[in-house]
């Protein structure tokens, strides 16, 4: 069976309100903003990024087989006669228009997820459970910003039964415009935490920004609220004033609509007993951590709101695995034997850092192995940043972490607050810490690497994986 193209060329040009320059292709099979991953048949949008103008890559995109290049009017003469182009006043705005046109075509149940922590993991869990029940589309990465959301909308096949979108922010006023593009049937706020405090006056301000996702709900849609956080009442108030026809709360609170009764936390899996809108549900989670357990309640709330099968969704959660950079485990051959590497390098904030340390504390070690935390700065925390880093020292001690390797000026505060026996090494930046970590690992260790993306902890993970070979799964 041959699947339908993602867009017809004429439909895409019309959706953007573009003017065609050259022959319009009969079909567009994908949407690209990066020639490194572009496939023949894609439409290439020459958006302007932080460092480069996409128009620099139009010729390369067409040479690589792009069916269409979307360019702005200022560059039309430059590319005259080079291939099929769609000319627009503003390329990013044109992508937004195409995304809105695709959203209007969808006969799907649409879920939007935001939150200070856990939005990508929740999005991936929803992708997993809903894909077992119908064709599902979700962004391939954390495409949750001003270009990521319209890009994901443009990439959504019109035939899907379910669509899941992630919506993020760094500054006030960013969520609502993106949420309006998505116009979700179901909107989830996973939690509110002291993240991006450099741009907000208070956590309540963050809650108001996150809660603005509810204002974009389709009339009669469902707002899903974390019942356990201090801002729960504020989020509910925003939801009540929104187009939502229903509010579902989740958490450990006795009043939560989707309530955690108990959970057994293990290093690699969790077992959960919950009540979902009055229905008892017991399930296994293939990804560890109490934070994942709580997010799974939001997933089941969203599943229920979409009308999908609750029992099948709960069963599917057993196959959930942490993605790279967000808790993925690898067993590697160290200089003296096998050790475990936990990659948490994608991002770091006080809540996710605590969760990673707590999970490390539950990990079993072999022989003389140690629980080792390799930590980089948590960024965008504003004036509270130094104290928020120092406060992690108690979490490290309480969870039985044996050694801490730290980098960055903010993590210096944590490192200096630790008992001397727990200090592994400190460096001003991640590149300086990398060789110290490589020299320190030994048989039986469990090593967690975590920090904000800007702290550059990912290269430490890559260096460890490059130095030490993976242990085959059947070893």
HUHUSUL-V459100 format. One record per residue. RES is the residue in one letter. PHI is phi in whole degrees, -180 to 180 (none if undefined). OMEGA is omega in whole degrees, 0 to 359 (* if undefined). Layout:
BEGIN
res=RES phi=PHI omega=OMEGA
res=RES phi=PHI omega=OMEGA
END
This chain:
BEGIN
res=X phi=none omega=180
res=X phi=-92 omega=181
res=X phi=-76 omega=180
res=X phi=-70 omega=176
res=X phi=-64 omega=179
res=X phi=-63 omega=177
res=X phi=-142 omega=160
res=X phi=-82 omega=180
res=X phi=-59 omega=181
res=X phi=-63 omega=181
res=X phi=-66 omega=180
res=X phi=-67 omega=179
res=X phi=-61 omega=180
res=X phi=-66 omega=181
res=X phi=-62 omega=181
res=X phi=-86 omega=188
res=X phi=64 omega=186
res=X phi=-89 omega=173
res=X phi=-110 omega=183
res=X phi=-78 omega=173
res=X phi=-124 omega=188
res=X phi=102 omega=183
res=X phi=-70 omega=178
res=X phi=-74 omega=181
res=X phi=-68 omega=178
res=X phi=-66 omega=184
res=X phi=-144 omega=172
res=X phi=-121 omega=186
res=X phi=-99 omega=179
res=X phi=-165 omega=179
res=X phi=-124 omega=183
res=X phi=-135 omega=169
res=X phi=-124 omega=186
res=X phi=-142 omega=183
res=X phi=-67 omega=179
res=X phi=-68 omega=180
res=X phi=-114 omega=182
res=X phi=-65 omega=177
res=X phi=-113 omega=176
res=X phi=-54 omega=183
res=X phi=97 omega=178
res=X phi=-74 omega=164
res=X phi=-93 omega=181
res=X phi=-102 omega=178
res=X phi=-97 omega=184
res=X phi=-86 omega=180
res=X phi=-76 omega=178
res=X phi=-95 omega=180
res=X phi=-95 omega=181
res=X phi=-68 omega=185
res=X phi=-112 omega=187
res=X phi=-134 omega=174
res=X phi=-94 omega=182
res=X phi=-59 omega=179
res=X phi=-66 omega=176
res=X phi=-65 omega=188
res=X phi=-113 omega=183
res=X phi=-63 omega=181
res=X phi=-59 omega=178
res=X phi=-66 omega=179
res=X phi=-65 omega=180
res=X phi=-66 omega=179
res=X phi=-66 omega=181
res=X phi=-83 omega=176
res=X phi=111 omega=177
res=X phi=-60 omega=180
res=X phi=-73 omega=187
res=X phi=-159 omega=172
res=X phi=-115 omega=178
res=X phi=-97 omega=186
res=X phi=-128 omega=178
res=X phi=-92 omega=186
res=X phi=-62 omega=182
res=X phi=-66 omega=183
res=X phi=-108 omega=185
res=X phi=-60 omega=182
res=X phi=-63 omega=182
res=X phi=-62 omega=185
res=X phi=-110 omega=179
res=X phi=-59 omega=177
res=X phi=80 omega=182
res=X phi=-89 omega=182
res=X phi=160 omega=181
res=X phi=-71 omega=180
res=X phi=-130 omega=170
res=X phi=-115 omega=187
res=X phi=-101 omega=184
res=X phi=-137 omega=176
res=X phi=-66 omega=184
res=X phi=-144 omega=187
res=X phi=-68 omega=180
res=X phi=-64 omega=178
res=X phi=-62 omega=179
res=X phi=-65 omega=178
res=X phi=-67 omega=176
res=X phi=-62 omega=180
res=X phi=-62 omega=178
res=X phi=-64 omega=178
res=X phi=-63 omega=178
res=X phi=-65 omega=178
res=X phi=-64 omega=178
res=X phi=-66 omega=178
res=X phi=-61 omega=181
res=X phi=-66 omega=180
res=X phi=-82 omega=190
res=X phi=-68 omega=169
res=X phi=-110 omega=188
res=X phi=-127 omega=170
res=X phi=-89 omega=189
res=X phi=-111 omega=180
res=X phi=-118 omega=174
res=X phi=-118 omega=184
res=X phi=-125 omega=170
res=X phi=-137 omega=181
res=X phi=148 omega=180
res=X phi=-66 omega=182
res=X phi=-141 omega=169
res=X phi=91 omega=184
res=X phi=-69 omega=180
res=X phi=-69 omega=178
res=X phi=-63 omega=178
res=X phi=-68 omega=176
res=X phi=-59 omega=180
res=X phi=-68 omega=177
res=X phi=-65 omega=177
res=X phi=-65 omega=176
res=X phi=-58 omega=182
res=X phi=-62 omega=189
res=X phi=-73 omega=181
res=X phi=-76 omega=179
res=X phi=-67 omega=175
res=X phi=-76 omega=185
res=X phi=-120 omega=179
res=X phi=170 omega=179
res=X phi=-60 omega=187
res=X phi=-130 omega=176
res=X phi=-124 omega=175
res=X phi=-151 omega=181
res=X phi=-63 omega=183
res=X phi=-75 omega=179
res=X phi=-143 omega=180
res=X phi=-82 omega=180
res=X phi=-85 omega=190
res=X phi=-123 omega=185
res=X phi=-112 omega=189
res=X phi=-66 omega=174
res=X phi=-105 omega=183
res=X phi=-68 omega=181
res=X phi=-69 omega=177
res=X phi=-63 omega=176
res=X phi=-60 omega=180
res=X phi=-65 omega=177
res=X phi=-62 omega=180
res=X phi=-63 omega=181
res=X phi=-85 omega=183
res=X phi=-78 omega=176
res=X phi=-64 omega=183
res=X phi=-68 omega=185
res=X phi=-90 omega=187
res=X phi=-67 omega=175
res=X phi=-91 omega=181
res=X phi=-137 omega=175
res=X phi=-138 omega=182
res=X phi=-125 omega=181
res=X phi=-126 omega=178
res=X phi=-106 omega=183
res=X phi=-128 omega=182
res=X phi=-121 omega=178
res=X phi=-161 omega=171
res=X phi=-123 omega=185
res=X phi=-137 omega=179
res=X phi=-59 omega=174
res=X phi=84 omega=184
res=X phi=-92 omega=188
res=X phi=-74 omega=186
res=X phi=-59 omega=179
res=X phi=-60 omega=179
res=X phi=-70 omega=179
res=X phi=-65 omega=178
res=X phi=-66 omega=175
res=X phi=-63 omega=184
res=X phi=-81 omega=184
res=X phi=44 omega=188
res=X phi=-73 omega=168
res=X phi=-79 omega=181
res=X phi=-134 omega=178
res=X phi=-125 omega=184
res=X phi=-118 omega=166
res=X phi=-111 omega=186
res=X phi=-66 omega=179
res=X phi=-169 omega=174
res=X phi=-125 omega=183
res=X phi=-137 omega=180
res=X phi=-74 omega=178
res=X phi=-118 omega=183
res=X phi=64 omega=180
res=X phi=-66 omega=176
res=X phi=-64 omega=183
res=X phi=-107 omega=183
res=X phi=-128 omega=181
res=X phi=-77 omega=185
res=X phi=-160 omega=175
res=X phi=-66 omega=177
res=X phi=-62 omega=176
res=X phi=-64 omega=176
res=X phi=-65 omega=179
res=X phi=-61 omega=179
res=X phi=-63 omega=179
res=X phi=-66 omega=179
res=X phi=-63 omega=181
res=X phi=-67 omega=180
res=X phi=-65 omega=176
res=X phi=-60 omega=181
res=X phi=-67 omega=182
res=X phi=-67 omega=182
res=X phi=-98 omega=180
res=X phi=-60 omega=169
res=X phi=-62 omega=178
res=X phi=-53 omega=181
res=X phi=87 omega=180
res=X phi=-70 omega=185
res=X phi=-117 omega=174
res=X phi=-102 omega=182
res=X phi=-115 omega=191
res=X phi=-124 omega=175
res=X phi=-76 omega=184
res=X phi=-80 omega=189
res=X phi=-94 omega=187
res=X phi=-96 omega=181
res=X phi=-61 omega=182
res=X phi=-92 omega=183
res=X phi=-58 omega=181
res=X phi=-65 omega=179
res=X phi=-65 omega=179
res=X phi=-63 omega=178
res=X phi=-64 omega=179
res=X phi=-62 omega=178
res=X phi=-64 omega=180
res=X phi=-64 omega=181
res=X phi=-65 omega=179
res=X phi=-89 omega=183
res=X phi=-94 omega=176
res=X phi=-72 omega=183
res=X phi=-58 omega=174
res=X phi=-99 omega=184
res=X phi=-154 omega=176
res=X phi=-124 omega=177
res=X phi=-119 omega=177
res=X phi=-102 omega=179
res=X phi=-139 omega=177
res=X phi=144 omega=179
res=X phi=-89 omega=181
res=X phi=-56 omega=180
res=X phi=-62 omega=183
res=X phi=-97 omega=182
res=X phi=-68 omega=178
res=X phi=-71 omega=173
res=X phi=-116 omega=195
res=X phi=-117 omega=174
res=X phi=-78 omega=177
res=X phi=-91 omega=178
res=X phi=-162 omega=175
res=X phi=-151 omega=174
res=X phi=-107 omega=184
res=X phi=-96 omega=176
res=X phi=-119 omega=183
res=X phi=-61 omega=184
res=X phi=-118 omega=181
res=X phi=-144 omega=173
res=X phi=-137 omega=174
res=X phi=-114 omega=190
res=X phi=-125 omega=168
res=X phi=-113 omega=183
res=X phi=-143 omega=172
res=X phi=-121 omega=182
res=X phi=-109 omega=181
res=X phi=50 omega=176
res=X phi=89 omega=183
res=X phi=-103 omega=178
res=X phi=-65 omega=180
res=X phi=-139 omega=174
res=X phi=-119 omega=183
res=X phi=-152 omega=179
res=X phi=-108 omega=177
res=X phi=-109 omega=181
res=X phi=-79 omega=178
res=X phi=-119 omega=189
res=X phi=-83 omega=172
res=X phi=115 omega=179
res=X phi=-63 omega=179
res=X phi=-64 omega=178
res=X phi=-70 omega=176
res=X phi=-58 omega=182
res=X phi=-66 omega=177
res=X phi=-66 omega=178
res=X phi=-65 omega=175
res=X phi=-65 omega=177
res=X phi=-64 omega=178
res=X phi=-62 omega=181
res=X phi=-68 omega=174
res=X phi=-63 omega=180
res=X phi=-67 omega=178
res=X phi=-58 omega=179
res=X phi=-61 omega=181
res=X phi=-67 omega=178
res=X phi=-79 omega=183
res=X phi=88 omega=178
res=X phi=-74 omega=185
res=X phi=-78 omega=183
res=X phi=-67 omega=183
res=X phi=-62 omega=179
res=X phi=-66 omega=178
res=X phi=-64 omega=179
res=X phi=-62 omega=178
res=X phi=-64 omega=182
res=X phi=-65 omega=182
res=X phi=-63 omega=175
res=X phi=-64 omega=181
res=X phi=-95 omega=180
res=X phi=-69 omega=178
res=X phi=-127 omega=179
res=X phi=-69 omega=179
res=X phi=-78 omega=177
res=X phi=-56 omega=180
res=X phi=85 omega=183
res=X phi=-134 omega=174
res=X phi=108 omega=179
res=X phi=-65 omega=181
res=X phi=-102 omega=170
res=X phi=-138 omega=173
res=X phi=-102 omega=187
res=X phi=-123 omega=175
res=X phi=-85 omega=176
res=X phi=-85 omega=182
res=X phi=-63 omega=182
res=X phi=-121 omega=180
res=X phi=146 omega=185
res=X phi=-74 omega=173
res=X phi=-142 omega=182
res=X phi=-110 omega=176
res=X phi=-111 omega=176
res=X phi=-113 omega=184
res=X phi=-92 omega=176
res=X phi=-118 omega=193
res=X phi=-81 omega=187
res=X phi=-68 omega=184
res=X phi=-157 omega=179
res=X phi=-153 omega=174
res=X phi=-149 omega=186
res=X phi=-55 omega=182
res=X phi=-70 omega=181
res=X phi=-70 omega=177
res=X phi=-67 omega=177
res=X phi=-60 omega=181
res=X phi=-61 omega=180
res=X phi=-66 omega=179
res=X phi=-68 omega=178
res=X phi=-63 omega=179
res=X phi=-67 omega=175
res=X phi=-59 omega=179
res=X phi=-64 omega=178
res=X phi=-87 omega=185
res=X phi=-74 omega=176
res=X phi=-75 omega=175
res=X phi=-117 omega=182
res=X phi=-106 omega=176
res=X phi=56 omega=180
res=X phi=-94 omega=181
res=X phi=-65 omega=183
res=X phi=-130 omega=171
res=X phi=-93 omega=189
res=X phi=-117 omega=177
res=X phi=-107 omega=176
res=X phi=-112 omega=195
res=X phi=-123 omega=174
res=X phi=-114 omega=184
res=X phi=-56 omega=168
res=X phi=-94 omega=189
res=X phi=-102 omega=176
res=X phi=62 omega=180
res=X phi=-104 omega=176
res=X phi=69 omega=184
res=X phi=-62 omega=181
res=X phi=-79 omega=188
res=X phi=-56 omega=182
res=X phi=-59 omega=181
res=X phi=-70 omega=179
res=X phi=-62 omega=176
res=X phi=-73 omega=179
res=X phi=-62 omega=182
res=X phi=-63 omega=180
res=X phi=-70 omega=180
res=X phi=-59 omega=179
res=X phi=-64 omega=179
res=X phi=-63 omega=179
res=X phi=-61 omega=182
res=X phi=-66 omega=184
res=X phi=-64 omega=183
res=X phi=-101 omega=172
res=X phi=68 omega=177
res=X phi=-73 omega=186
res=X phi=-89 omega=181
res=X phi=-144 omega=176
res=X phi=-123 omega=171
res=X phi=-110 omega=188
res=X phi=-132 omega=176
res=X phi=-146 omega=180
res=X phi=100 omega=183
res=X phi=-63 omega=180
res=X phi=-75 omega=178
res=X phi=-69 omega=174
res=X phi=-60 omega=179
res=X phi=-64 omega=175
res=X phi=-63 omega=184
res=X phi=-58 omega=181
res=X phi=-71 omega=180
res=X phi=-84 omega=183
res=X phi=-83 omega=169
res=X phi=-57 omega=186
res=X phi=-58 omega=182
res=X phi=-66 omega=182
res=X phi=-93 omega=183
res=X phi=-83 omega=178
res=X phi=-88 omega=177
res=X phi=-168 omega=177
res=X phi=-131 omega=173
res=X phi=-141 omega=182
res=X phi=-66 omega=179
res=X phi=-146 omega=188
res=X phi=-61 omega=181
res=X phi=-61 omega=177
res=X phi=-76 omega=180
res=X phi=-80 omega=187
res=X phi=-52 omega=181
res=X phi=-66 omega=180
res=X phi=-68 omega=177
res=X phi=-68 omega=180
res=X phi=-59 omega=180
res=X phi=-78 omega=189
res=X phi=-91 omega=187
res=X phi=-64 omega=179
res=X phi=-145 omega=184
res=X phi=-55 omega=177
res=X phi=87 omega=181
res=X phi=-67 omega=164
res=X phi=-120 omega=188
res=X phi=-118 omega=176
res=X phi=-105 omega=178
res=X phi=-114 omega=183
res=X phi=-151 omega=175
res=X phi=174 omega=175
res=X phi=-63 omega=182
res=X phi=-56 omega=180
res=X phi=-70 omega=178
res=X phi=-82 omega=174
res=X phi=63 omega=177
res=X phi=-83 omega=179
res=X phi=-55 omega=178
res=X phi=-61 omega=175
res=X phi=-65 omega=177
res=X phi=-60 omega=180
res=X phi=-62 omega=180
res=X phi=-67 omega=178
res=X phi=-66 omega=180
res=X phi=-66 omega=180
res=X phi=-70 omega=182
res=X phi=-77 omega=188
res=X phi=-115 omega=183
res=X phi=-70 omega=179
res=X phi=-73 omega=174
res=X phi=-82 omega=178
res=X phi=-55 omega=185
res=X phi=-57 omega=183
res=X phi=-93 omega=177
res=X phi=-72 omega=*
END
